[in-house]
Amino acid sequence: MKNKLLRWIIFAIIIMGIIAALVFILKPYFAGEKAVHPEVFRIGNFSIRWYGLLIALSFIPGLYVAYKMAQNWSINPDHIFNMAIICAPLGLIFARLFYCALNWQYYARYPAQIFYLWQGGLSIYGVIFGGILGVLIYSLAGKINFLRLLDLGAVPLILGQAIGRWGNFFNQELFGYPTDLPWKMYIAPEYRPQKYMAYNYFHPTFLYESIYNFILFGVLYSVSRKKDLRPGIIVSLYFIGYGAFRFFLEFIRIEPPVVWFMSWGQIASLVAVILGAVMLFFIQRTRPSLVEIVPSTQKDSGQTSGDEIKNNEAGKEIGNPPLEDKSEKGESGPDQE
C-alpha cells in the first residue's frame, strides 16, 4: 500500500512538473507574443506539420499501454499489433469522412482538399466508428471476445486523444468563444471566424479536453487493473466519461446548433453516453458465469509467453483464456492515454 501511494505521489509530481514546464513554454504563445507555426520544418515543397506528427507519435505510448494491459490480462501481444494494422487506417479514413460530411458545404466546393489530411480536420467520433469496425472484423476473424478487444483499445485511444489534441493548438483550430480568463489563448486573425474578427483571445478548448482526457486515461487504466473485470466495462466507461465531458464542452466551442440547442458534436456525445450506459447496465446484470472475466492480477505471472499460448489446453491462441482451477496443478494465481 505504501509503495503504491509513493508511486502515485511521484507520478503526480512528474505530471505537475510537466504542466509547469508547458505553462512556462507556452505562455508567450497564448499571450500572442510569439506566433504559432503549424509546421515543424519545411524543405522546399515538403513539410512536416505538428498536427500529423503528434497523431503519429501518440501511437507509441498508446501501443505501450495496450501491451501492458495485454500482459495483465494474459493476452497475446500479437493481437495488439494485428488490430492496429486494421484499426489505424479505418479510424483515419472514417475520421476524415465524418469531418468532411459535417462540413460538406465547403468540401463540395473544394473536393481536392478532402485529401489534405495534414491541414487538420478529423472527427474523433469517426475514429471511434472506424476503430470499432476494425475491432469487429478482427474479432470475427480470430474468434476473440469483441468486448474484451474494445476494452483493450479504449484506454490507449483516450491517451492518444489527449496527445493529439495539441495538434489543434498548432493548427489554431477548435477553439471556443472569446474570453478574458487568465488562460485565454490568442488566435491569429486569419484563423478567426468572420463573426469574431474583433476579438483576440478565445477559450483554449483543446487544452480543456487534453487535460480531461489525461485524467480519464488514468481512471480507465486503473480500472483495467482491477480483479474480475467483465468485458465491456472499460469501453462503456469510456463512452460515458468522454461523451459527457464533450457534450458540455461543446457549449463553449464555436459550433452551430443543428437540432434544438445541440451541435453535431453534442448529438454524437449524447449517443455515446446512452450507448455506454446501456452497455454498462446489461453487462452488470449478466451473471458472471455467462461472461468472460479477466483473471485476478498475479504478481508473478507476467506476460503469457508464446510457448505458453501454444501449449494452452485448448490448443489454440485465444484473446483471453478462461479461468481455470490451478490448485490441482500446484500453480500460483496474475496504464489512458
PENOR-V824418 format. One line per field, one symbol per residue. phi: phi as a letter, one per 40 degrees, with the letter a starting at -180 (. if undefined). burial: + if it has 16 or more other C-alpha atoms within 10 Angstrom, else -. A space follows every 10 residues. Layout:
phi=???
burial=???
This chain:
phi=.ccccccccc cccccccccc ccccccdccc cgcbccbcbc abbgccabbd dccccccccc cccccccccc cccfbdcdcc cccccccccc cccccccccc ccbcdccccb cccdcccccg hbcccccccc cccccccccc ccfbdccccc dccccccccc ccccdccccc cfbfcbcdab cdcdbcbcdc bccdcbccbb bbcccccdcc ccccccdccc cccccccfcc cgccccccdc ccccccdccc cbccbccbbf cccccccccc ccccdcccdc cccccccdcc bcbccdcbcb cgcccccccc cddcgacbca cccbcccccg ccc...f
burial=---------- ---------- ------+-++ +----+-++- --------++ ++-++--++- +++-++++++ +++++++-++ --++-++--+ ++++++++++ ---------- ---+---+++ ++++++++++ +++++++++- ---+++++++ ++++++++++ ++++++++++ +++++++++- --+++++--- -+------++ +++++++-++ ++++++++++ +-+++---++ ++++++++++ +++++++-++ +++++----- -++++++-++ +++++++-++ --+------- -++++++--- --++----+- ------++++ +--------- ---++++
